Amino acid sequence: MPKRILQGTVTSAKNDQTVTVQIERRYTHPVMKKTVRKTKKYRAHDADNQFKAGDSVRIQECAPISKTKRWEVIAQ
């Protein structure tokens, strides 16, 4: 089964080897037929601490690294 890859923006890089990535998805509301923007934050593993807040990154699913980290940053 292929691993999911998402693209988003780094919102925080204050923790060591961890970045918080905000992912935005757009979908049409089933009743109102209006485009809705929904955001979700993921914690991702950044082994080299090379990304900072504001960077656009891609993250990929991986085995659990810690209690909250199940994603890793793919180098662009």
C-alpha atoms as one frame of an Amber mdcrd trajectory, in Angstrom:
protein
   0.000   0.000   0.000   1.500   3.374  -0.988   2.302   5.946   1.655   0.280
   9.149   1.671   2.083  12.358   0.759   0.675  15.750   1.759   1.854  19.286
   1.052   1.607  22.141   3.520   3.298  24.998   5.347   5.537  24.790   8.410
   3.903  26.731  11.252   6.377  25.899  14.031   9.931  24.560  14.189  10.664
  25.208  17.865  11.098  21.573  18.904  14.263  19.612  18.145  13.898  17.433
  15.004  10.175  18.229  14.817   8.142  20.611  12.682   4.431  21.348  12.805
   2.916  21.375   9.319  -0.467  22.885   8.519  -2.335  21.134   5.703  -5.263
  22.820   3.972  -7.861  20.848   2.061 -10.721  22.240   0.025 -13.994  20.501
  -0.643 -17.525  21.359  -1.716 -20.109  21.392   1.058 -22.735  18.734   0.282
 -25.780  20.934   1.029 -24.607  24.526   0.520 -22.482  23.731  -2.578 -19.912
  26.207  -1.310 -16.162  25.556  -1.316 -14.974  25.066   2.256 -11.359  25.346
   3.442 -10.409  23.053   6.298  -6.998  22.945   7.965  -5.298  20.334  10.083
  -1.897  20.286  11.772   0.505  17.366  11.699   3.784  16.901  13.555   6.558
  15.672  11.265  10.105  14.436  11.800  12.820  16.783  10.512  16.091  14.982
  11.261  18.427  17.803  10.160  16.414  20.760  11.551  16.622  22.350   8.098
  13.069  23.736   7.822  11.762  26.868   9.520   8.349  28.522   9.908   6.856
  29.614   6.603   8.551  26.969   4.448   6.447  24.916   2.055   7.130  21.203
   2.594   5.877  17.758   1.647   5.333  15.143   4.363   5.021  11.373   4.055
   3.511   8.731   6.320   5.941   6.629   8.335   6.062   4.295  11.319   5.423
   6.020  14.680   8.504   7.940  15.812   7.045   9.315  19.055   3.678   9.790
  20.738   2.551  12.421  18.223   4.870  11.984  15.205   3.679   9.673  12.410
   4.963  11.737   9.475   8.388  12.646   8.101   9.471  15.585   5.954  10.538
  14.778   2.398  13.425  16.912   1.169  12.292  19.106  -1.727
